[in-house]
Amino acid sequence: MMIRKAGTPFSGQSERVLMTRRRRRTRKANWGKRLTLALLAIPALYLLAALVGSLVPVNRSWAEPPQGTTVFLISNGVHTDLILPAEAQGLDWRLLLPRADFAAPDPRARWIAFGMGERRVYLETPRWRDIRAGTIWAALTGGERVMHVEWVSDPAWHARAIRLRPEEYRRLWSGIRAGFALDANGRARRIDHPGYGRDDAFYKGVGRASAVNTCNVWAADRLRLAGIRTSLWSPFAQGLEWRYSKA
């Protein structure tokens, strides 16, 4: 009969303990790898979906008419705005957005730019260097929609031109108007914020903005509802503006 020395474990027990520890470490390492791959896959899949959505057209049978009302799509490379005449086709934006809402717009301005964005991004980041982690998180996961409105004197500068039929223009006008939260008098609800300059203002919007419903998706959706050929899903500005001719 063999007698084990005190303090010396059986070799079989030692091997089992070591194997158990190795398995645990392996499982932890595998879970870590899977989590890392999953986190890396999310932005990769998002970019792939954005590419496909930008290439797939909706309203593909639409063709620009030889005559009509011209609107503009303007981009700074990240964000797009739609620019419409202040008054056209019997529709006047000044009834919804009185000039008194703006500090001192150019009296010669006859065009208005419309953009949608997440509240914190719009109101708390007048410059890109002002952006914070909390702001980015709100924009990605979902925040309150805000409408940004600006009087424009020269809409053709750095813009894409889109000519519309009367019924298409009216649908576009109605689609943009539906993005505003209105008061009891049917006026857009202005947000108490100085804006970026003397010719712009912010208004309460309808719905939520997120990584899925970005400012560029909002603009594309307005064009889609108007019956104009546009991209199926374009969270980035480049996925939308390439479809239209430079002004």
C-alpha positions in Angstrom: 0.0 0.0 0.0 1.4 3.4 -1.1 1.3 6.2 1.4 1.0 9.7 0.0 3.4 12.2 1.6 1.7 15.0 3.5 1.0 18.1 1.3 1.5 16.2 -2.0 -1.7 15.8 -4.1 -2.3 12.7 -6.2 -1.1 13.2 -9.8 -4.6 12.3 -11.1 -6.2 15.0 -9.0 -3.6 17.6 -10.1 -4.3 16.9 -13.7 -8.0 17.2 -13.3 -7.6 20.5 -11.5 -5.3 21.9 -14.1 -7.6 20.7 -16.9 -10.6 22.3 -15.3 -8.7 25.6 -14.9 -7.6 25.5 -18.5 -11.1 24.9 -19.7 -12.4 27.8 -17.7 -9.7 30.1 -19.1 -10.4 28.8 -22.7 -14.1 29.5 -22.2 -13.5 33.0 -21.0 -11.1 33.6 -23.9 -13.6 32.3 -26.4 -16.4 34.5 -25.0 -14.0 37.5 -25.1 -13.2 36.8 -28.8 -16.9 36.3 -29.7 -17.9 39.6 -27.9 -15.1 41.5 -29.7 -16.1 40.0 -33.1 -19.8 40.9 -32.4 -18.8 44.5 -31.5 -16.7 44.8 -34.7 -19.5 43.2 -36.8 -22.1 45.9 -35.9 -20.4 48.9 -37.6 -19.3 46.6 -40.5 -22.9 45.5 -41.1 -24.1 49.1 -40.7 -21.7 50.3 -43.4 -22.6 47.4 -45.7 -26.4 48.2 -45.3 -25.7 51.9 -45.9 -23.9 51.0 -49.1 -26.6 48.7 -50.4 -29.4 51.1 -49.3 -27.7 54.0 -51.1 -27.4 52.1 -54.4 -30.9 50.6 -54.4 -33.4 53.2 -55.8 -37.0 53.8 -54.9 -39.5 55.5 -57.3 -37.1 54.3 -60.0 -39.5 55.2 -62.9 -39.4 58.9 -61.9 -37.8 61.3 -64.5 -37.1 64.9 -64.0 -39.6 67.1 -66.0 -38.4 69.7 -68.5 -40.2 72.4 -66.5 -41.4 72.8 -63.0 -40.4 74.1 -59.6 -36.7 73.7 -58.7 -35.7 72.7 -55.2 -32.2 72.0 -53.9 -30.3 69.4 -51.8 -27.3 70.9 -50.0 -24.7 69.0 -48.1 -21.7 69.8 -45.9 -20.4 66.2 -46.4 -22.1 65.0 -43.2 -25.6 66.5 -43.1 -28.1 67.4 -45.9 -30.7 70.1 -46.1 -33.6 70.5 -48.5 -34.0 74.0 -49.8 -37.4 75.2 -51.1 -38.8 78.5 -52.3 -40.3 80.6 -49.5 -43.4 80.8 -51.7 -44.3 78.6 -54.7 -47.3 76.8 -56.1 -49.6 78.8 -53.8 -47.8 77.5 -50.7 -46.1 80.0 -48.4 -43.8 78.9 -45.6 -44.0 82.3 -43.9 -47.5 81.4 -42.6 -45.9 78.5 -40.7 -42.5 80.1 -40.0 -42.9 83.9 -39.6 -39.8 86.1 -40.1 -40.3 87.3 -36.6 -38.9 84.0 -35.4 -35.5 84.9 -36.9 -33.1 87.5 -35.6 -32.4 89.3 -38.8 -32.7 87.3 -42.0 -31.5 88.9 -45.3 -34.6 90.7 -46.7 -33.5 89.6 -50.2 -33.6 85.9 -49.2 -36.3 84.0 -51.0 -35.4 80.5 -50.1 -35.6 78.4 -47.0 -33.4 75.4 -46.0 -34.9 72.6 -43.9 -32.9 70.0 -41.9 -33.7 67.5 -39.2 -31.4 66.5 -36.4 -31.1 65.1 -32.9 -31.8 67.8 -30.3 -28.5 67.6 -28.4 -26.4 67.4 -31.6 -28.2 70.5 -33.0 -28.5 72.6 -29.9 -25.3 71.7 -27.9 -22.7 71.4 -30.7 -22.5 74.6 -32.8 -19.0 73.5 -33.8 -17.7 70.0 -34.4 -15.2 70.4 -31.6 -18.0 70.9 -29.1 -19.3 67.3 -29.6 -19.2 65.1 -26.5 -19.5 61.3 -25.9 -23.0 61.8 -24.5 -24.1 63.7 -27.6 -22.8 60.9 -29.9 -24.6 58.3 -27.8 -27.9 60.2 -27.9 -27.6 60.6 -31.7 -26.9 56.9 -32.2 -29.4 55.4 -29.8 -32.3 57.8 -30.3 -33.1 61.4 -29.2 -35.7 64.0 -29.8 -36.1 65.3 -33.3 -35.5 69.0 -33.9 -36.0 71.0 -37.2 -33.5 73.5 -38.3 -34.7 76.3 -40.6 -32.6 78.9 -42.3 -33.3 81.7 -44.8 -31.1 81.3 -47.9 -30.1 83.9 -50.5 -28.2 81.7 -52.9 -29.5 78.2 -52.9 -27.5 77.0 -55.9 -24.2 77.4 -54.1 -22.7 73.9 -53.6 -26.1 72.3 -54.1 -27.9 69.7 -56.2 -30.9 70.8 -58.2 -34.1 68.8 -58.5 -36.9 70.0 -60.7 -40.4 68.9 -59.7 -43.9 68.8 -61.1 -46.5 70.8 -59.2 -48.0 67.7 -57.5 -44.5 66.5 -56.5 -43.7 69.8 -55.0 -46.9 69.9 -53.0 -46.2 66.4 -51.6 -42.6 67.4 -50.7 -43.9 70.6 -49.1 -46.5 68.6 -47.1 -43.9 66.0 -46.1 -41.5 68.6 -44.7 -44.4 70.4 -42.9 -45.4 67.2 -41.2 -42.0 67.1 -39.5 -42.9 70.1 -37.3 -44.7 69.9 -34.0 -47.4 72.6 -34.2 -49.1 74.7 -31.6 -52.9 75.3 -31.3 -52.7 78.0 -34.0 -51.0 75.8 -36.5 -47.6 77.5 -36.1 -44.3 75.7 -35.8 -43.2 75.6 -32.1 -40.0 77.5 -32.0 -37.3 76.4 -29.5 -35.8 79.1 -27.3 -32.3 79.0 -28.8 -30.3 81.7 -30.5 -29.5 79.6 -33.5 -26.2 79.6 -35.4 -26.6 83.0 -36.8 -29.1 85.8 -37.6 -31.0 83.9 -40.3 -31.8 80.6 -38.7 -34.0 79.1 -35.9 -34.8 75.7 -34.3 -38.2 74.2 -34.0 -39.6 71.2 -32.2 -39.9 68.1 -34.4 -42.0 65.0 -34.6 -40.5 61.6 -33.8 -37.0 60.4 -32.9 -33.6 60.7 -34.5 -31.1 57.8 -34.3 -28.4 56.0 -36.3 -31.2 54.4 -38.3 -33.3 57.6 -38.8 -30.5 60.1 -39.5 -30.8 63.6 -40.9 -30.0 62.2 -44.4 -32.6 59.4 -44.1 -35.1 62.1 -43.2 -34.3 64.1 -46.3 -34.4 61.0 -48.5 -37.8 60.0 -47.0 -39.3 63.5 -47.9 -38.1 63.0 -51.5 -39.5 59.4 -51.6 -42.9 60.5 -50.3 -43.0 63.2 -53.0 -42.5 60.4 -55.6 -39.0 61.4 -56.6 -36.3 58.8 -57.3 -34.0 58.5 -54.3 -32.0 56.0 -52.3 -33.8 53.2 -50.3 -31.8 54.0 -47.1 -29.0 56.5 -47.0 -27.8 57.4 -43.5 -24.8 59.2 -45.0 -25.0 62.3 -47.1 -22.9 60.8 -49.9 -25.5 58.0 -50.4 -28.1 60.6 -51.3 -26.5 63.5 -53.1 -24.9 61.4 -55.8 -28.3 60.9 -57.5 -28.8 64.5 -58.4 -27.2 67.0 -60.8 -25.1 69.8 -59.5 -26.8 73.2 -59.7 
